[in-house]
Amino acid sequence: MPLYGYHCATCDKDVELLIRASDTPVCPACGGTALERLVSRVAPEGRSKGLITSARAQAAREGHFSHYGRSERPR
């Protein structure tokens, strides 16, 4: 099921819901059904050298190697 962003006209809140396209969304805050689907933005790829370096440093601090490639993990 895809994750969709909605704006509730009743309580004026933005929510993200994991819902089938065929189902009617319901606002979790007020229970209203007057929801308008928002346009989603595509997430950037996130492959800049600075992001990778900081993610690897955080993983090393936390004691796991999930951000490393197979060839870079300690044996």
Buried (B, 14 or more C-beta within 10 A) or exposed (E): EEEBBBBBEEEEBEBEBEBEEEEEBBBEEEEBEEBEEEEEEEEEEEEEEEEEEEBBEEBEEEEEBEBBEEEEEEE
